[in-house]
Amino acid sequence: MPQYRISEVADLLAVSDDTVRRWIDAGALAASTDGSGRLVVDGAEAARRAVELADAAGDPSSVARSARNRFVGLVTRVQRDGVMAQVDIQAGPHRVVSLVSAEAVDELGLEPGSLAVAVVKATSVIVETPQGAR
């Protein structure tokens, strides 16, 4: 099982090193020491915490949906070009970009700062790992 240093966990979860240390001190994140005596977090433990953080964001929608990939975030940019518009949403550490009609942007009242949920329904997802990571 991979282990990650405090700074790596902080980067992966988009929080500060101090926040990770506070979680460890509070028992919200389990850690151990590696062979060099450095504090490390097991990969599965970091993944568990990532899921907890994603659930904590809360989906403001009250409608049940079949799509499971829902990213709650803030609209950061709306760029119009005729009948279409590009909407950028920052959902935690994830930037989601959607191309929608300009009419939909108007109907939804989308503008920078608006709360939005990006719903992703795809038949293909490509998964990559960094070279040398195992």
N, C-alpha and C positions, 0 to 999 in steps of 0.2 A: 504494500500500500504506500503510495507517495506521501511524503511529509513536506510541509511548507513552513518556512520561517515566518515570523510575525509580520514582517514587512510584505511578504508575498501574499499572505492571507488578507492583509489590509488592502492591497491593490486589487485582489480578486473580488473582494466584497465592497469595494469603493468606499472604504472608511479609513480612518487614521490608525496608525500603529497604536496610539494610546487607547482608542476604542477597543481594539482587539485585546489589549492587555486588561482593560476593565472587564470585558466579557469573561476572560479567563479567571480573573480574580473573583468575579461574581458567580462563577460556576456555569455560566451560559455557554461556554466553549471549553472543551477539554483540551489540555496540552500536556506535552511531556518534553523531556530533553533528549537531544540526539547524542551521538557519540562524541561530539565536540563540546557538549554541555550547553548548547543553544536551545532555547525554547522553540518547540515546533508543534504544529497542529496536523493531525492525521487528515488526509485528503477527504475521507468519508465524513469526518466531523465538520470540516469546512463546508462541504456540500450540504450537510444537514442545516447548518446555520444560514447558508445562502437561501435555501427553501423557506426557512422561517422568515427571513427578511423580505422575500418576495411576497409571502402571504400577508405580511404586516402592512404592505402598501395599501391593500384594500381596494376592491373593485367597486366603484360607485354605481355600477349598473345593477338594476334590480331584476333584470330579465335573465332567465336561464338560457344558456346557449350550448350548442354542441362543441364549439371550438374551445380547446383547453389552453391554447397559447394566447394569453391575454396580458398585455403590458400596460400598466397604469402609469401615466406620466403627464408631463406638461408639454404643450405645443411650444416649440422654440422658434419656428419659422413657417410662414405660409408664403409660397412663391407662385403667383398666378401667371398663366400664359394662355390667354384666350379662354377656351372652354374647360381647360384642365388646370389643376393646381398641384403643387408638391407641398406636402405637409410633413414637417419634421417633428418628431416627438422624442423627448428625452425621458426614458423610463429607467430610473436608477442609472446604472452604468451603460445602459443600452440605448443607442440611437436607432429609432425606427423611422423609416421614410416611406410615405405612401403617396401614390399618385391617385387623385380623386378628381371628380368634376368640380369646377368652380362653383356650380350650383350647390353641391353638397357642402362645400366650405361655408357658403352663405347660410344654408339651412341649419347647419350645426353650430354656427356662430364661432367658427374656429379662428383664433388669432393668437399671437404669442402670449403665453401665460395661461391659456385655457387648459382646464383639466380634460384629459382625453384618455380613451382606452384603445390601444392598437390591438386588433384581433387578427391573428395570423392563422390561416387555414391553408396548409400546403400538402401536396402529395409527396414532395421530395425535400429532404433536408440533408445538406452536406455537412459532415463532421470532420474537422481537421484537428490534428494535435501538433504542437510545436516539435520541430526536429529534435530528436534526442530525448524527448519526454516519454518516459515509460514507467 
